[in-house]
Amino acid sequence: MPTPLNLNPDRLFPSEAKQREIARELYEAANAHPIISPHGHVPPQWLAENTPFTDPTSMLLTPDHYTNRILHGVAGVDLADLGVPVGSPMDAHRAREAWRIFCKNWWVFRGTAVQTWFEQVFAGVFGIDVRPSEETADQIYDTINEQLQTEEFLPRSLYHRFNLALLATTDDPLSDLRYHQQLNEDPQWDGRVIPTFRPDQYLEPARPDFKQLTEALGAAADTDISTYAGHLEAMRKRRLFFKEMGAVSSDHSHADAGTVRLSAKKAEKLYQKALNGEINAKDGAKLRRHMLNDQARLACEDGLVMTLHPAVHRNHDSAAFARLGADVGGDIPAAVEFTHALQPMLSEYGNHENFQVVVFTMDQDVYQRELAPLAGYYPSVYVGAPWWFLDEADAILRYREQVTPYGTFYKTSGMIDDTRAFASIPARHDVARRMDARYLARMVAEHRLEMDEAREIAVDLVTTIPSRAFKL
């Protein structure tokens, strides 16, 4: 007999009876509200064209680098056997074989966030009542595959079923945002999907292809980029285009959080070196920090919220990167410093009425030491919710414990799912809501909050707090 898949309604709640009862009530209050997802990587094309998902593997497994990296690292699975990278050719036989590998190695996910998310997706979205295993792989695959052929499992149907109020995508500055335009002009579409301006590669002067990228930016903005002022103007134009298309934020990830400005003369000199392919890594970093500072200056003009998440060692496995490309799970957290790095930017714009920055990090050491105090002082600074390695249950609890005393609940961002796996969005937000209810229940039990205060906070964390952080 297959082992049943049991989704306990009290999962993640406190084991102590009184706190568990309080957590249930707080969770129910929060869960009455739709999901705001202001940062993620679901392709807008899925919703614009409402194309059926072809199979369980391409829908649930291949896009989820959390899952793939564990299968690779613990069970020794070749990433290519899981359909990685996304978009690589995959016939029905290969898709089923990848799914069998996943189910056969289900044991590697024990105690992880991946297990928590998948169990909720299986039971809550597809009605699966058996635990994945080598024996149940085909049964689960066929059950999901059959449902994917129905209208109820089209992307737009799932958007509404998941009770999404907003879904943000991540987009290249040169994108024509055609799929966002298609959604905006579709009278049958009543959801809200917005783009996000992600200019990272155009702000890295030491890249070997910086000149080509900059020329493409200039062409997209119809702007002469032969000077740094021209580059900045091209950025201004593209940001405004994104804002006109519904964007509320820009997204930035670099090696560090530095924002030191250069003199206009020095910036121009280094920019010309970059265009000529003559800039070294050290000077490239200096110009990049100046450029990031200028993105904050542009944010004061156009009002786009700046989201900042530095210090990720991208594509750590260089062989996998060469073979399969980026975003296959080979990114590793790194230590980061914010207090000194952000001081030039915050000293200049931190009290500007039109500036807001949401700072994320995978470095847990800096939440209490740096980010919470920064958010507690500067009106413009918000501390991004745990995400990407820190979005599992215990890390969410640590985040609340570290940020709340000095940053408060109200200078946080709301849950950030940051996912390419569309069907996992409700599960990820559900974990956050349960852990927030758990944290608040403890505060009530310890007489640090009254129940009415905790209930209001539980609702604010999924409504007004993310709306305020992202100017929704």
Helices and strands as residue ranges (DSSP letters): H 17-31, E 35-37, H 44-49, H 56-56, I 57-61, H 65-75, G 79-82, H 92-104, G 106-109, H 113-120, I 121-125, H 126-126, H 137-148, G 151-153, H 155-161, E 164-168, H 178-184, E 193-194, G 200-203, H 210-221, H 228-244, E 249-252, H 264-275, H 281-302, E 305-308, E 312-313, H 318-324, E 332-333, H 343-349, E 357-359, H 366-366, I 367-371, H 372-377, E 381-383, H 393-407, G 409-411, G 422-424, H 425-445, H 451-460, H 464-469
